[in-house]
Amino acid sequence: MSLVVRAFFSVALIASCVSLNAHAEDVGCVSTTFRMLGAANDKICVESFKDPDVEGVVCHVSRAKTGGLKGAIGLAEDTSDAAIACRQVGPISIKDGIKDGDEVFKESRSLLFKKLQVVRFFDKPNNTLVYLSYSDRVIEGSPKNSISTVPIMPWANK
């Protein structure tokens, strides 16, 4: 393998592991496919994360995780299926400088080239935040997507 190819893969691996976006917390998983030989089952997992630029919003993402031997050692490519639900959980405070399409969450779906992303838009006429989840790949993305909306409402302090 040439030095240039090795360098590319090293940079891609490091870039896929480093994220300045929201960090997800595991909520739970359910098995969907039984694997007999001791390897991990296929699962649907739910994770939560807070929008790093909008205080008072929490999102939950569910996604498929491939099991089996490849899944257990991190070589499987997960499907592009994902769902998202975001809710106001406190008074909403938006940081200055947010832009439509800002990436708020990113997670690897394969060893190098595929990732699940969540981006945010602000629907000003309706005073609503819109969160879009989708998967993309270096060569070819997927049209599968999911959205969740958070109308910005007054929050009563008790």
N, CA, C and O atoms as a DFTB+ gen file, in Angstrom:
632 C
 N C O
     1  1       0.854      -1.167       0.000
     2  2       0.000       0.000       0.000
     3  2       0.900       1.229       0.000
     4  3       1.860       1.308       0.767
     5  1       0.581       2.189      -0.868
     6  2       1.438       3.367      -0.978
     7  2       1.322       4.256       0.252
     8  3       0.358       4.174       1.013
     9  1       2.313       5.095       0.425
    10  2       2.350       6.011       1.560
    11  2       1.168       6.981       1.509
    12  3       0.605       7.313       2.553
    13  1       0.784       7.440       0.319
    14  2      -0.335       8.374       0.170
    15  2      -1.643       7.711       0.597
    16  3      -2.447       8.330       1.293
    17  1      -1.866       6.461       0.189
    18  2      -3.088       5.741       0.549
    19  2      -3.130       5.510       2.055
    20  3      -4.177       5.687       2.678
    21  1      -2.007       5.118       2.643
    22  2      -1.947       4.924       4.092
    23  2      -2.258       6.224       4.836
    24  3      -2.999       6.221       5.819
    25  1      -1.691       7.325       4.365
    26  2      -1.942       8.618       4.999
    27  2      -3.418       8.991       4.906
    28  3      -3.999       9.491       5.869
    29  1      -4.032       8.741       3.722
    30  2      -5.452       9.048       3.545
    31  2      -6.293       8.258       4.541
    32  3      -7.154       8.829       5.210
    33  1      -6.056       6.955       4.649
    34  2      -6.831       6.129       5.565
    35  2      -6.593       6.538       7.021
    36  3      -7.526       6.501       7.824
    37  1      -5.381       6.923       7.375
    38  2      -5.101       7.368       8.739
    39  2      -5.864       8.645       9.064
    40  3      -6.459       8.757      10.135
    41  1      -5.850       9.608       8.145
    42  2      -6.565      10.861       8.361
    43  2      -8.067      10.608       8.414
    44  3      -8.757      11.176       9.259
    45  1      -8.581       9.765       7.525
    46  2     -10.017       9.452       7.512
    47  2     -10.440       8.772       8.805
    48  3     -11.509       9.072       9.336
    49  1      -9.625       7.864       9.320
    50  2      -9.945       7.178      10.567
    51  2      -9.960       8.155      11.739
    52  3     -10.869       8.115      12.569
    53  1      -8.973       9.020      11.809
    54  2      -8.926      10.011      12.885
    55  2     -10.108      10.967      12.779
    56  3     -10.736      11.287      13.788
    57  1     -10.415      11.425      11.574
    58  2     -11.532      12.358      11.377
    59  2     -12.857      11.717      11.745
    60  3     -13.747      12.388      12.266
    61  1     -12.999      10.419      11.479
    62  2     -14.264       9.761      11.818
    63  2     -14.417       9.563      13.323
    64  3     -15.535       9.409      13.816
    65  1     -13.317       9.566      14.050
    66  2     -13.382       9.374      15.503
    67  2     -13.518      10.683      16.265
    68  3     -14.008      10.691      17.395
    69  1     -13.091      11.793      15.665
    70  2     -13.118      13.079      16.346
    71  2     -14.378      13.817      15.949
    72  3     -14.670      13.953      14.761
    73  1     -15.128      14.295      16.929
    74  2     -16.344      15.050      16.648
    75  2     -16.467      16.190      17.645
    76  3     -16.296      16.001      18.850
    77  1     -16.767      17.372      17.129
    78  2     -16.951      18.526      17.991
    79  2     -18.429      18.761      18.247
    80  3     -18.790      19.776      18.843
    81  1     -19.284      17.863      17.821
    82  2     -20.717      18.015      17.964
    83  2     -21.183      17.379      19.262
    84  3     -20.383      16.976      20.107
    85  1     -22.497      17.301      19.393
    86  2     -23.098      16.736      20.594
    87  2     -22.641      15.292      20.790
    88  3     -22.415      14.552      19.833
    89  1     -22.514      14.922      22.055
    90  2     -22.154      13.550      22.412
    91  2     -23.423      12.808      22.813
    92  3     -24.208      13.308      23.618
    93  1     -23.624      11.637      22.265
    94  2     -24.832      10.854      22.554
    95  2     -24.639       9.982      23.784
    96  3     -23.555       9.459      24.039
    97  1     -25.710       9.843      24.528
    98  2     -25.759       8.938      25.678
    99  2     -26.654       7.769      25.312
   100  3     -27.729       7.964      24.745
   101  1     -26.222       6.550      25.631
   102  2     -27.037       5.370      25.361
   103  2     -28.280       5.382      26.241
   104  3     -28.202       5.646      27.441
   105  1     -29.440       5.090      25.626
   106  2     -30.693       4.971      26.370
   107  2     -31.063       3.496      26.506
   108  3     -31.414       3.037      27.593
   109  1     -30.983       2.751      25.393
   110  2     -31.283       1.325      25.432
   111  2     -31.330       0.719      24.042
   112  3     -31.378       1.433      23.041
   113  1     -31.314      -0.615      23.991
   114  2     -31.338      -1.357      22.728
   115  2     -32.287      -2.547      22.847
   116  3     -32.522      -3.060      23.941
   117  1     -32.827      -2.976      21.711
   118  2     -33.590      -4.215      21.626
   119  2     -33.000      -5.057      20.502
   120  3     -32.590      -4.516      19.474
   121  1     -32.955      -6.365      20.684
   122  2     -32.452      -7.264      19.644
   123  2     -33.518      -7.483      18.587
   124  3     -34.705      -7.594      18.893
   125  1     -33.076      -7.542      17.337
   126  2     -34.004      -7.782      16.233
   127  2     -33.702      -9.071      15.478
   128  3     -34.577      -9.620      14.807
   129  1     -32.467      -9.554      15.585
   130  2     -32.065     -10.787      14.900
   131  2     -31.177     -11.592      15.833
   132  3     -30.218     -11.063      16.394
   133  1     -31.488     -12.850      15.997
   134  2     -30.696     -13.730      16.847
   135  2     -29.510     -14.277      16.060
   136  3     -29.683     -14.748      14.936
   137  1     -28.317     -14.221      16.629
   138  2     -27.104     -14.790      16.032
   139  2     -26.675     -15.955      16.912
   140  3     -26.408     -15.772      18.100
   141  1     -26.607     -17.162      16.332
   142  2     -26.378     -18.367      17.112
   143  2     -24.943     -18.538      17.586
   144  3     -24.730     -19.108      18.656
   145  1     -23.975     -18.081      16.855
   146  2     -22.586     -18.413      17.158
   147  2     -21.916     -17.471      18.153
   148  3     -20.702     -17.279      18.086
   149  1     -22.660     -16.891      19.054
   150  2     -22.064     -16.094      20.110
   151  2     -21.746     -14.664      19.725
   152  3     -21.365     -13.867      20.583
   153  1     -21.894     -14.319      18.448
   154  2     -21.651     -12.939      18.043
   155  2     -22.868     -12.095      18.412
   156  3     -23.960     -12.621      18.628
   157  1     -22.670     -10.816      18.478
   158  2     -23.743      -9.905      18.884
   159  2     -24.930      -9.969      17.917
   160  3     -24.758     -10.131      16.709
   161  1     -26.135      -9.838      18.475
   162  2     -27.350      -9.788      17.665
   163  2     -27.453      -8.438      16.958
   164  3     -26.846      -7.457      17.387
   165  1     -28.234      -8.396      15.863
   166  2     -28.603      -7.113      15.268
   167  2     -29.528      -6.424      16.261
   168  3     -30.293      -7.090      16.960
   169  1     -29.465      -5.084      16.331
   170  2     -30.233      -4.353      17.334
   171  2     -30.789      -3.061      16.758
   172  3     -30.340      -2.570      15.722
   173  1     -31.775      -2.531      17.456
   174  2     -32.183      -1.146      17.281
   175  2     -31.842      -0.463      18.599
   176  3     -32.274      -0.903      19.664
   177  1     -31.068       0.610      18.522
   178  2     -30.613       1.307      19.723
   179  2     -31.111       2.745      19.729
   180  3     -31.247       3.382      18.684
   181  1     -31.381       3.239      20.934
   182  2     -31.828       4.613      21.135
   183  2     -30.746       5.353      21.910
   184  3     -30.238       4.859      22.917
   185  1     -30.402       6.539      21.428
   186  2     -29.429       7.402      22.086
   187  2     -30.037       8.792      22.241
   188  3     -30.901       9.187      21.459
   189  1     -29.587       9.525      23.244
   190  2     -30.053      10.903      23.415
   191  2     -28.866      11.850      23.336
   192  3     -27.738      11.485      23.667
   193  1     -29.140      13.073      22.892
   194  2     -28.121      14.113      22.895
   195  2     -28.782      15.473      23.015
   196  3     -29.930      15.660      22.613
   197  1     -28.039      16.419      23.576
   198  2     -28.504      17.796      23.694
   199  2     -27.920      18.603      22.544
   200  3     -26.772      18.400      22.148
   201  1     -28.718      19.513      22.015
   202  2     -28.227      20.411      20.971
   203  2     -27.170      21.308      21.607
   204  3     -27.467      21.994      22.585
   205  1     -25.941      21.324      21.080
   206  2     -24.878      22.110      21.715
   207  2     -25.073      23.619      21.614
   208  3     -24.466      24.369      22.379
   209  1     -25.910      24.077      20.680
   210  2     -26.104      25.510      20.484
   211  2     -27.476      26.011      20.912
   212  3     -27.739      27.212      20.870
   213  1     -28.351      25.101      21.323
   214  2     -29.698      25.486      21.748
   215  2     -29.975      24.827      23.090
   216  3     -30.272      23.634      23.159
   217  1     -29.876      25.610      24.149
   218  2     -30.162      25.077      25.477
   219  2     -31.663      24.835      25.611
   220  3     -32.470      25.646      25.159
   221  1     -32.034      23.714      26.234
   222  2     -33.441      23.402      26.455
   223  2     -34.033      22.426      25.458
   224  3     -35.240      22.183      25.479
   225  1     -33.200      21.854      24.575
   226  2     -33.678      20.871      23.595
   227  2     -32.883      19.586      23.744
   228  3     -31.654      19.602      23.814
   229  1     -33.613      18.457      23.791
   230  2     -32.994      17.128      23.801
   231  2     -33.570      16.338      22.635
   232  3     -34.772      16.381      22.373
   233  1     -32.696      15.613      21.936
   234  2     -33.118      14.763      20.820
   235  2     -32.817      13.304      21.146
   236  3     -31.837      12.989      21.821
   237  1     -33.678      12.427      20.653
   238  2     -33.462      10.982      20.743
   239  2     -33.409      10.432      19.326
   240  3     -34.280      10.716      18.504
   241  1     -32.385       9.647      19.053
   242  2     -32.207       9.021      17.743
   243  2     -32.260       7.515      17.936
   244  3     -31.591       6.971      18.815
   245  1     -33.069       6.834      17.101
   246  2     -33.035       5.368      17.092
   247  2     -32.411       4.951      15.773
   248  3     -32.649       5.565      14.733
   249  1     -31.604       3.891      15.831
   250  2     -30.918       3.437      14.616
   251  2     -30.590       1.964      14.725
   252  3     -30.487       1.400      15.815
   253  1     -30.432       1.366      13.571
   254  2     -30.075      -0.046      13.512
   255  2     -28.574      -0.208      13.729
   256  3     -27.777       0.591      13.237
   257  1     -28.196      -1.250      14.471
   258  2     -26.790      -1.620      14.644
   259  2     -26.639      -3.058      14.196
   260  3     -27.319      -3.952      14.700
   261  1     -25.747      -3.276      13.249
   262  2     -25.518      -4.605      12.708
   263  2     -24.707      -5.435      13.689
   264  3     -23.696      -4.972      14.218
   265  1     -25.151      -6.654      13.928
   266  2     -24.455      -7.557      14.829
   267  2     -23.531      -8.485      14.059
   268  3     -22.884      -8.083      13.091
   269  1     -23.483      -9.712      14.499
   270  2     -22.621     -10.701      13.857
   271  2     -21.162     -10.448      14.164
   272  3     -20.821      -9.571      14.958
   273  1     -20.317     -11.214      13.537
   274  2     -18.880     -11.098      13.769
   275  2     -18.355      -9.748      13.297
   276  3     -17.561      -9.119      13.997
   277  1     -18.791      -9.284      12.102
   278  2     -18.339      -7.989      11.598
   279  2     -18.787      -6.857      12.517
   280  3     -18.023      -5.927      12.776
   281  1     -20.015      -6.931      13.008
   282  2     -20.519      -5.904      13.910
   283  2     -19.767      -5.882      15.226
   284  3     -19.505      -4.815      15.780
   285  1     -19.419      -7.062      15.727
   286  2     -18.719      -7.156      17.015
   287  2     -17.326      -6.535      16.957
   288  3     -16.846      -6.002      17.957
   289  1     -16.670      -6.597      15.795
   290  2     -15.315      -6.030      15.686
   291  2     -15.306      -4.685      14.964
   292  3     -14.238      -4.142      14.681
   293  1     -16.493      -4.141      14.663
   294  2     -16.583      -2.798      14.098
   295  2     -16.383      -2.692      12.611
   296  3     -16.091      -1.606      12.111
   297  1     -16.531      -3.798      11.872
   298  2     -16.335      -3.756      10.426
   299  2     -17.639      -3.741       9.630
   300  3     -17.612      -3.580       8.410
   301  1     -18.783      -3.905      10.306
   302  2     -20.067      -3.933       9.606
   303  2     -20.492      -2.518       9.249
   304  3     -20.162      -1.562       9.951
   305  1     -21.231      -2.397       8.146
   306  2     -21.824      -1.113       7.777
   307  2     -23.292      -1.152       8.159
   308  3     -24.051      -1.976       7.648
   309  1     -23.696      -0.260       9.059
   310  2     -25.090      -0.201       9.485
   311  2     -25.959       0.367       8.374
   312  3     -25.480       1.108       7.516
   313  1     -27.241       0.013       8.397
   314  2     -28.171       0.535       7.388
   315  2     -28.368       2.031       7.597
   316  3     -27.962       2.585       8.619
   317  1     -28.994       2.673       6.624
   318  2     -29.243       4.120       6.694
   319  2     -30.519       4.454       7.460
   320  3     -30.887       5.625       7.558
   321  1     -31.195       3.451       8.000
   322  2     -32.447       3.691       8.715
   323  2     -32.178       4.351      10.060
   324  3     -31.338       3.895      10.836
   325  1     -32.907       5.432      10.324
   326  2     -32.815       6.113      11.621
   327  2     -34.080       6.942      11.799
   328  3     -34.699       7.367      10.823
   329  1     -34.453       7.166      13.043
   330  2     -35.591       8.025      13.365
   331  2     -35.136       9.005      14.430
   332  3     -34.217       8.716      15.197
   333  1     -35.786      10.177      14.480
   334  2     -35.400      11.193      15.450
   335  2     -36.641      11.819      16.068
   336  3     -37.660      12.002      15.403
   337  1     -36.538      12.143      17.349
   338  2     -37.577      12.893      18.054
   339  2     -36.873      13.891      18.962
   340  3     -36.033      13.508      19.777
   341  1     -37.214      15.170      18.824
   342  2     -36.611      16.221      19.645
   343  2     -37.716      16.937      20.403
   344  3     -38.814      17.130      19.881
   345  1     -37.418      17.333      21.650
   346  2     -38.420      17.977      22.498
   347  2     -37.794      19.102      23.298
   348  3     -36.601      19.085      23.602
   349  1     -38.625      20.083      23.633
   350  2     -38.228      21.137      24.550
   351  2     -38.311      20.564      25.964
   352  3     -39.347      20.033      26.365
   353  1     -37.207      20.676      26.721
   354  2     -37.162      20.129      28.079
   355  2     -36.876      21.207      29.116
   356  3     -36.684      20.909      30.295
   357  1     -36.848      22.458      28.672
   358  2     -36.583      23.584      29.568
   359  2     -36.681      24.863      28.764
   360  3     -37.033      24.834      27.584
   361  1     -36.371      25.984      29.393
   362  2     -36.396      27.243      28.644
   363  2     -35.391      27.190      27.498
   364  3     -34.253      26.760      27.686
   365  1     -35.804      27.622      26.326
   366  2     -34.921      27.561      25.158
   367  2     -34.105      28.846      25.071
   368  3     -34.636      29.955      25.137
   369  1     -32.804      28.658      24.921
   370  2     -31.862      29.760      24.760
   371  2     -30.976      29.416      23.566
   372  3     -30.245      28.425      23.593
   373  1     -31.043      30.237      22.520
   374  2     -30.294      29.969      21.287
   375  2     -29.035      30.828      21.268
   376  3     -29.103      32.045      21.440
   377  1     -27.871      30.181      21.056
   378  2     -26.609      30.906      20.961
   379  2     -26.600      31.772      19.701
   380  3     -27.245      31.450      18.704
   381  1     -25.866      32.862      19.766
   382  2     -25.722      33.721      18.587
   383  2     -24.951      32.985      17.495
   384  3     -24.083      32.155      17.768
   385  1     -25.287      33.308      16.273
   386  2     -24.514      32.793      15.143
   387  2     -24.923      31.427      14.621
   388  3     -24.198      30.861      13.802
   389  1     -26.066      30.860      15.059
   390  2     -26.447      29.576      14.471
   391  2     -26.952      29.823      13.055
   392  3     -27.538      30.865      12.761
   393  1     -26.715      28.847      12.187
   394  2     -27.120      28.953      10.793
   395  2     -27.962      27.743      10.418
   396  3     -27.817      26.668      11.000
   397  1     -28.844      27.927       9.439
   398  2     -29.606      26.793       8.925
   399  2     -28.652      25.753       8.368
   400  3     -27.704      26.081       7.654
   401  1     -28.907      24.509       8.697
   402  2     -28.067      23.412       8.220
   403  2     -26.883      23.118       9.112
   404  3     -26.050      22.278       8.770
   405  1     -26.784      23.799      10.266
   406  2     -25.695      23.503      11.205
   407  2     -25.780      22.050      11.648
   408  3     -26.854      21.558      11.996
   409  1     -24.649      21.374      11.632
   410  2     -24.574      19.989      12.092
   411  2     -24.531      19.981      13.612
   412  3     -23.668      20.618      14.216
   413  1     -25.468      19.254      14.236
   414  2     -25.504      19.197      15.699
   415  2     -25.112      17.833      16.249
   416  3     -24.844      17.693      17.443
   417  1     -25.078      16.822      15.374
   418  2     -24.719      15.481      15.822
   419  2     -24.195      14.698      14.625
   420  3     -24.720      14.809      13.517
   421  1     -23.148      13.903      14.865
   422  2     -22.603      13.031      13.815
   423  2     -22.094      11.765      14.467
   424  3     -21.451      11.817      15.516
   425  1     -22.379      10.614      13.847
   426  2     -21.934       9.337      14.387
   427  2     -21.576       8.414      13.228
   428  3     -22.304       8.352      12.237
   429  1     -20.473       7.706      13.343
   430  2     -20.012       6.792      12.312
   431  2     -20.961       5.606      12.170
   432  3     -21.442       5.069      13.168
   433  1     -21.232       5.195      10.923
   434  2     -22.079       4.037      10.645
   435  2     -21.291       2.903       9.998
   436  3     -21.823       1.812       9.795
   437  1     -20.034       3.158       9.676
   438  2     -19.145       2.130       9.136
   439  2     -17.728       2.508       9.547
   440  3     -17.508       3.561      10.147
   441  1     -16.783       1.660       9.228
   442  2     -15.408       1.885       9.662
   443  2     -14.875       3.237       9.192
   444  3     -14.209       3.930       9.962
   445  1     -15.152       3.626       7.949
   446  2     -14.559       4.867       7.445
   447  2     -15.520       5.825       6.754
   448  3     -15.426       7.033       6.970
   449  1     -16.433       5.334       5.938
   450  2     -17.031       6.198       4.935
   451  2     -18.487       6.587       5.130
   452  3     -18.982       7.412       4.362
   453  1     -19.189       6.059       6.088
   454  2     -20.611       6.342       6.234
   455  2     -20.894       6.905       7.611
   456  3     -20.352       6.429       8.609
   457  1     -21.760       7.937       7.665
   458  2     -22.078       8.515       8.969
   459  2     -23.534       8.952       9.026
   460  3     -24.142       9.307       8.016
   461  1     -24.074       8.916      10.247
   462  2     -25.399       9.435      10.548
   463  2     -25.209      10.873      11.014
   464  3     -24.374      11.141      11.879
   465  1     -25.976      11.795      10.447
   466  2     -25.866      13.200      10.816
   467  2     -27.222      13.763      11.199
   468  3     -28.255      13.325      10.694
   469  1     -27.210      14.734      12.093
   470  2     -28.400      15.512      12.420
   471  2     -28.030      16.969      12.212
   472  3     -27.042      17.457      12.761
   473  1     -28.841      17.663      11.408
   474  2     -28.647      19.090      11.174
   475  2     -29.891      19.838      11.645
   476  3     -30.979      19.269      11.728
   477  1     -29.711      21.118      11.951
   478  2     -30.798      21.932      12.488
   479  2     -31.112      23.102      11.557
   480  3     -30.219      23.705      10.961
   481  1     -32.401      23.401      11.452
   482  2     -32.882      24.571      10.733
   483  2     -33.788      25.357      11.671
   484  3     -34.367      24.785      12.595
   485  1     -33.919      26.673      11.442
   486  2     -34.829      27.493      12.230
   487  2     -35.907      28.030      11.294
   488  3     -35.627      28.835      10.406
   489  1     -37.125      27.583      11.500
   490  2     -38.285      28.035      10.734
   491  2     -38.806      29.293      11.423
   492  3     -39.688      29.222      12.280
   493  1     -38.252      30.448      11.040
   494  2     -38.561      31.707      11.731
   495  2     -40.043      32.074      11.681
   496  3     -40.594      32.474      12.707
   497  1     -40.719      31.956      10.522
   498  2     -42.133      32.356      10.508
   499  2     -42.998      31.578      11.502
   500  3     -44.017      32.087      11.968
   501  1     -42.599      30.360      11.825
   502  2     -43.367      29.524      12.747
   503  2     -42.692      29.359      14.101
   504  3     -43.170      28.606      14.949
   505  1     -41.574      30.067      14.307
   506  2     -40.834      30.023      15.572
   507  2     -40.570      28.575      16.015
   508  3     -40.819      28.199      17.161
   509  1     -40.060      27.780      15.069
   510  2     -39.882      26.342      15.289
   511  2     -38.495      25.896      14.848
   512  3     -38.025      26.278      13.776
   513  1     -37.845      25.091      15.671
   514  2     -36.594      24.444      15.291
   515  2     -36.933      23.137      14.573
   516  3     -37.840      22.419      14.994
   517  1     -36.219      22.826      13.505
   518  2     -36.437      21.602      12.735
   519  2     -35.125      20.822      12.727
   520  3     -34.077      21.352      12.356
   521  1     -35.195      19.560      13.141
   522  2     -34.024      18.685      13.165
   523  2     -34.198      17.602      12.108
   524  3     -35.216      16.910      12.084
   525  1     -33.204      17.454      11.234
   526  2     -33.220      16.480      10.136
   527  2     -32.116      15.465      10.365
   528  3     -30.953      15.834      10.525
   529  1     -32.479      14.169      10.382
   530  2     -31.457      13.117      10.474
   531  2     -31.363      12.415       9.124
   532  3     -32.373      12.171       8.463
   533  1     -30.122      12.092       8.723
   534  2     -29.888      11.384       7.463
   535  2     -28.520      10.724       7.513
   536  3     -27.677      11.070       8.341
   537  1     -28.312       9.772       6.616
   538  2     -27.003       9.124       6.496
   539  2     -26.358       9.561       5.196
   540  3     -27.033       9.752       4.184
   541  1     -25.050       9.717       5.235
   542  2     -24.339       9.980       3.994
   543  2     -23.085       9.137       3.942
   544  3     -22.613       8.601       4.945
   545  1     -22.572       9.043       2.750
   546  2     -21.399       8.232       2.474
   547  2     -20.507       9.053       1.557
   548  3     -21.006       9.905       0.823
   549  1     -19.212       8.821       1.580
   550  2     -18.285       9.595       0.754
   551  2     -18.687       9.535      -0.716
   552  3     -18.660      10.561      -1.396
   553  1     -19.055       8.370      -1.217
   554  2     -19.371       8.221      -2.634
   555  2     -20.856       8.446      -2.903
   556  3     -21.210       9.153      -3.846
   557  1     -21.720       7.859      -2.095
   558  2     -23.152       7.877      -2.375
   559  2     -23.931       7.946      -1.063
   560  3     -23.711       7.143      -0.156
   561  1     -24.831       8.903      -0.976
   562  2     -25.650       9.051       0.225
   563  2     -26.926       8.238       0.112
   564  3     -27.074       7.423      -0.798
   565  1     -27.846       8.462       1.040
   566  2     -29.120       7.773       1.043
   567  2     -30.235       8.791       1.175
   568  3     -30.093       9.760       1.920
   569  1     -31.350       8.596       0.466
   570  2     -32.471       9.522       0.617
   571  2     -33.278       9.279       1.889
   572  3     -34.186      10.052       2.196
   573  1     -32.965       8.216       2.636
   574  2     -33.708       7.939       3.870
   575  2     -33.414       9.043       4.882
   576  3     -32.258       9.391       5.124
   577  1     -34.486       9.592       5.471
   578  2     -34.317      10.679       6.418
   579  2     -35.493      10.709       7.363
   580  3     -36.496      10.025       7.159
   581  1     -35.355      11.512       8.401
   582  2     -36.413      11.682       9.388
   583  2     -36.296      13.091       9.951
   584  3     -35.189      13.614      10.081
   585  1     -37.438      13.722      10.291
   586  2     -37.383      15.050      10.897
   587  2     -38.161      15.072      12.202
   588  3     -39.035      14.242      12.451
   589  1     -37.811      16.049      13.022
   590  2     -38.544      16.332      14.246
   591  2     -38.572      17.843      14.401
   592  3     -37.595      18.521      14.085
   593  1     -39.684      18.369      14.884
   594  2     -39.801      19.810      15.071
   595  2     -40.002      20.137      16.543
   596  3     -40.624      19.381      17.288
   597  1     -39.457      21.288      16.943
   598  2     -39.594      21.768      18.309
   599  2     -40.120      23.198      18.248
   600  3     -39.349      24.126      18.005
   601  1     -41.442      23.393      18.470
   602  2     -41.939      24.766      18.538
   603  2     -41.387      25.431      19.795
   604  3     -41.419      24.846      20.878
   605  1     -40.882      26.652      19.650
   606  2     -40.305      27.354      20.796
   607  2     -41.454      27.980      21.585
   608  3     -42.135      28.892      21.116
   609  1     -41.643      27.460      22.797
   610  2     -42.756      27.875      23.653
   611  2     -42.206      28.494      24.935
   612  3     -41.086      28.199      25.351
   613  1     -43.022      29.369      25.562
   614  2     -42.599      29.894      26.878
   615  2     -42.497      28.739      27.879
   616  3     -43.256      27.773      27.804
   617  1     -41.566      28.850      28.801
   618  2     -41.340      27.793      29.791
   619  2     -41.588      28.375      31.172
   620  3     -40.925      29.329      31.579
   621  1     -42.527      27.809      31.878
   622  2     -42.850      28.308      33.221
   623  2     -41.840      27.796      34.233
   624  3     -41.617      26.591      34.345
   625  1     -41.233      28.711      34.966
   626  2     -40.319      28.319      36.041
   627  2     -41.123      28.119      37.319
   628  3     -41.870      29.007      37.727
   629  1     -40.975      26.968      37.947
   630  2     -41.727      26.665      39.164
   631  2     -40.864      26.706      40.373
   632  3     -41.345      26.474      41.482
